[in-house]
């Protein structure tokens, strides 16, 4: 990884005792691991995001993800409208394998013919490699990105790589223009998205790390997209899991998908260890993947671009979904809010 100085790295949570201790240890040990399977990272107290930078220097960089989005300061970019985003997701001859990675539920697209182009990508074609999910230990949190400091219940990431410029995903993930991640918020309410409703039924087939199940080749990825794909934010950032390379163009849709509380709870039944492995002893989550989101990172000097000139209504929309999530979790208080004029 070169002559990296840990003492000069940014540690987003550096005020904690654990991070200070990790920094001292890192200054004594100059070697680092460069691949995510060299170190058992995770989301517990000892393996979680505040410690990743020790083993993955990029995690302490200045272009890290996720971030908090303030729609009022996002800059409208007319170029995103002139050359519209195109998501060409195909069902033909694509094998889809859902697996428990020990950190998330991911669906790998084999023989992928699905791609993204246009918008912030210009004429480059970015091929879809996989999609995965992030969630929290309650219905009120779980998304990695936030809007005005408020989280959604979960977040879907569709990971693409620049197949025009690079030969492999592994090569692309280390390049500035290597990856595109399309992020879609997911909000818990009393109804569900058709695509999510289909996918969650397979979670009971992969309770342990390393287990996998094949999805129907007829599953249409377009069912995971919001109705309006012309409204989104764009910024330059990083992978939100190790090795946290700063090689990602983030495209975050304005409109969220819907999921029910029962469906969302199935994600929390997944385990972070294999069927023939012992449950991790020092795991306050008792081996379950109860939450797998990284806290937001400083935006710094980066600019958030918007493909829609007026996002002011997003505040009302966001509040509406949070009200629905609150009523789903605490239905007994819905009547109190209805009496105050909130439906």
N, C-alpha and C positions, 0 to 999 in steps of 0.2 A: 504493500500500500504506500510505499515511499517513505520519506522522512517526515512523517506527520507528528506534530507536537500536540500532545493531548492538553497541555497547559494552555494552549491558545484556542482550544475548541469551545464552542458555545454549548453550554448545558442548560436547556430550557428550565430544568427544575433544580438548578444547582444550589439552591438554598437549603435543600434537605440534607439531613445528616448522611443518608445513604449515598447521595450523589457526591458529597464532599469526600466521603471515604473512598468511593469509586474513583474519583479524580486523583487522589493521592496514590492509589494502587496503579492507575494507568500511567502516571508520571514515572513510576518505578519500573513498569514493564512496558517497553516501547513496541514490542511486537503486537500485531493485531491479526484477527481473522478476517478474511475477506468474503467468505461465503456463509450464508445464513444457516447451513447445516453443520457448521463448525462450533456453534455455540447455541445452547438450548434457550433461545429467547422466547418470551411469552408475554403474558399480561398479569402475572402475579407480582407480589411485592418485591421479590428478589430477581425476577426475570423480565420485569416490565419496562415500558418505554423510557423511564428516567435513567435506566442503566444501559440502554442500547449503545449510546455514543462511546462507551468504554471500548467495546469490541468492534464497532462500526463507525469510524471517524466521520463519515458523511452525515450521520445522524446529528452531529453537532454543527452542521453547516448553516448558512444564512438563507437558504432557499428551501426550507423544510416544509413538509405538509403533514397534517391538514392545517387549515387556517380558519379564522372567523371572517365571515363575509358581511360587510356593511354595504347594502345596496346603494345607499345614498352617495357613497364616495367612489363607486365603480364608474369607470369611464366608458361611455358609449363609443363603440368602434364600428363605424359604418362599413368598414371592409368586411366585417363578419356577415353583413346583410347582402352586400354586393355579390359575394361568393358564398352562397348558403352551405351550411353543413349538410353532408350527405352520409347517412348511416345505411349501408347496404348489407343487411343481414339476411343470409341465405339458409335454407333448410336442406338443400340438395347435398347429398353425399357427406354430410358433416356428422361425425360421431361425437357424442357429448357424454363425458364421464364425470359424475359427481363424486367427490372424495372428501374425506375428513383429513385435513392437513395437520391436525393437532392445534391449529391456531384459528381456523375458520372452516366454513363449508365452501369449497371451490368447485366450479364446473369447467373442466378443460375441454376446449374445442379442438378436436382432431381433424386433420385435413380441412382446415378452416378456409372457407371461401367468403367469409364475412369481413367487411372492411369499413373504414371511415375515411372520408376525404372532404375537401372544401372547408369553409369556415376558417379557423385558425391554422389549419393544416396546409392550406394552399392546394397545390396539385398533387402533393404526396399522398400515397395510399398507406394507411395503417391497418394492418391485419389483426383481427380479433384473435387473441390467444386463449383467454379465460375470463370468467367473471366470478366474483366472490362477495361475501357479505361481512359487514361489521355491525355489531349489536351491543346492547348494554344489559346490566343486571336488573333493569326495570324498563317499563314502557316509556318513561319520560326522558331517557337518554340512550345513546347507542351510535348515533351518527358521528363520523369523524369530523367533518366540516360542520360548522355552526353558522347561523344567520343572526346577526345582532346578539351574539352570545347565547343564543338558544339552540338546543340540539333537537333533532328529530329522533324517532325511535330506533332507526337503523339506517344503513346506507349500503347501496349496491355499487360495486365497482366493475366496470367492463374494461379490461386491460387489452390495449392494442400496441403493436410495435411497428416501427417504420420499416416495412418490408421493401420499400423502394430504395432506401439508402443502405440497408444492412442485410447481411445474409442470415442471421439468426437472432432470436430474442435475446440470447445471452450477450451478444455483441451490442445490440441496440440499447439494452438497459443501462449501459455505462456512458452513453452518448447524450449530449445536451438535447438533441432533437429525437431521441430514440423511442420514447414511449408517449402514448396518449391514454389517459384514463378518463372514461366517461363515468361521472358520479351521479347517482340518482338517490335522493332522499326517500326514506320509507317512513310513513307515519301510521301508528297504531290507531285504529278507529273501529267502527262497527261494520265495515265492509272490506272486501279484499280485491286485489289485482288478480286478473286471470292467470298471468304467468307465475306469480308467487304462489297462488293457490295450488298450482300443479307441482311446483318444485318442492314445497315443504313436506309433501306426502312421502318423499324419499329419504327424509332426514332420519327416520327410524331404521333405515337400512345401513346407516354408517355411524353408529354410536361411538366407535372407537377410532383413534388415529390410525391412518393407513387403510381403512376400509373404503371401498368404492362401489358404486352401482352405476349401471348404464342407463341413460335417459333415452327416450324415444327420439329417433332422428327427425321425427316430424315436429318436435317441439319448436315453436316459432319464437325466436328471440325478440321479435318486434313486440311481443306481448309484455316485455319488461320495460318498454319505453313509455314515457309520458305521451299524452295525445299531442301536445304542442312541443315539438323539438326545436322550435325557432328561438325560444327564450332560454338563454343560458349565460353563465359567467365563465370567463377564461382567465387563468393565471399560470405562471411557470413555477413548478415546485418539485417535489420529490416523491419517491415511493413512501408509503406510510408504514412499511414494515422493513426490517433489515434485508438488504444492506443499506436501505434509505438513499439510494443514488439520486442525485438531483438532475433527473433526466426526463421529467414528466411534464407534458402539457396537460393541465387539468381542465376539463370541460364539465361544468356542474349545472345540471338542469334546474330550472326554477320550480317546476311542478313536481311534487312528490307522488310516489305510489302509495297505495293503501294496503294495510295488512291487519288482520284481526289479532286480538291479544292471544288467543289460543294458538294461532299459527306462529306468532313471534316467539312464544314460550318454547316451541320445539327446538329452536336454535340453541337454547340454553341447556338442552339435554345432551348435547355432544360432549365428549370427553377429550382431554388433551393428551391422553396416553393410549398405547396400543392394547389390544385385547389380551395379549400375553405378558404385559408389563404391569408392574406394581404401581398403584396410585402414588403420585409424587407426595412425599411426606411433608415438605415445606410448601404447601399449596393451600392458601386460605380459601380457595374456591373448591377444594375437595376433588380436584381432578376434572371438574366441569369447565367448559368454556362459557363462563357466565357473562363475561364482557371481553371484547377484543377491539377496542378503539384506542387510538393514540390521541392524547390531548392536543389541542390546537397549538401551533407554533407561531412565532412572531412574523408578521407580514414584512416588516422592514421596509425597504425602498421599492418593493415590487408593486406593480399596478394590476388591479383587477379590472378586466375589460368586460363589458356587457354587450350582448347582441340585441338588446331591446332598449330603446331610449328612455323608457319610463318604468322603473321597477317599484314605484312608490306604493302600489297596491299590494306588494308582497307582504307588507306588515300585517294587513288585515287577513290575508290568506293564511299566513303562518299562525296567527293567533287563532283562527278558526280551527285549524288542525290540532293545535294544542288543546283547545277546549274539547274537541271530540275525544282526544286521547285521555283527558282528565275524566270525562264522563264514562269512558270505557272502563277505566280503573276504579273509579268511585261513582257508580251510577246513582247512589243515594243522594248525591249533592246536585244532580242535574236539575231537579225541581227548583232548588234555591237560585241557580243561575237563570233558569227560564223566567222566574218571577222578576229578574232584573233586566230582562230583555235580551238575554244571550241564548240563541237557539243551538 
